[in-house]
Amino acid sequence: MDVDISQAFIEDCSEESAWVAWHVGNTLHGSNIKGLRDAVDAAAKHFLHIAHVNSYCRAQISDEISEALEAIELLKRSPNLFSESYLSDLNGTRLIIENGVPLSKVTITCLRKKGYEPTYEGMKKCILDGEVGVLKDNGIVGELVSGSEGVEYWESVGTKVAGSFSVNPSASRFLLATARRNNGTFVVDSFSTDGGCYPRNVIVEKGLLLVKFGALSLPEFVVKSSLNAANALGLPNKGHLGIGADADITVLDLEKEKAFATVTNGEVIMKDGRVFGKGTRLICDERGKDYLSKRKIPFSIAERISLQRIENRFIP
């Protein structure tokens, strides 16, 4: 959209104390470091969640290190912004072809970066060569397939499917994961993923490698992977193991860099790769509780958005 339209959304959400997130980009500048500059300016002093900062540091405008350092400085100057970055080299995009060309401009950029033409045949060749994975849902979990299997599946669904390119540079991911403000808080508040749709939830695996490398301490990993996000979302019972917390616990195997078990509200829902949990619980503020109660949908109450809460970042 045009920048002024997105800016109007931010202002309206601010008036209603509503959460607003932006995968930055606009009609003038794409989803890159220029788009990030525009988003920071558009937010002004209002709250804005800048989604997965590493997506704008892929060396589209300059080199990835320069872009990451600029992103860090932009965020440092804007305490009203909440941000996160993911640790996977994979992106997420649509592989849909319409009128012989990819529908997504992100996909076009990725194809060109990999050395392929942004056409039906270019996409097909890219999948065949294993340079892009096609997201195949087997009913239990999504997996990325490429080669002849990937091409066959992509064509069988009329190209209407998502996929992933390896386009997130390691240098920018590292800088964004570890950058700190002068007071010791993290510039990029949290680690993130895309909720499991794309098979790139590597917070534990890649995050613990940062711990082993010495870039983060184990307490710092907990702050970035859990506590900061819970605080920003207004969930005082989440993200820690203090008195009154919800007994949400993940047991990590440090040697294997894997999650061994997960406990939610005191109930084991995963152990050694086996999932036992079922159902879900929605999170809302006080405006949603009556509606959810009538529908008999389990829910938890979150606090309303407050810039003071967002700006009160934890010092690891």
ABEGO torsion letter per residue (X at the ends): XBAAAAAAAAAAAAAAGBBBBBBBEBAABBBBAAAAAAAAAAAEABBBBBBGAAAABAGAABBAAAAAAAAAAAAAABAABBBBBBABABBBBBABBBGGBBABAAAAAAAAAAGBBBBAAAAAAAAAAGABBBBBBAGABBBBBBEAAAAAAAAAAGGBBBBBBBABBAAAAAAAAABBBAAGBBABABBBBAGGABBABAAAAAAAAAAAAGABBAAAAAAAAAAAAAAAAGBAABGBABBGBAGBBBBBBAAAGBBABBBBGGBBABBGGBBABBEBBBBBBAAAAAAAAAAGBBBBBBBBBBAAAAABBBBX
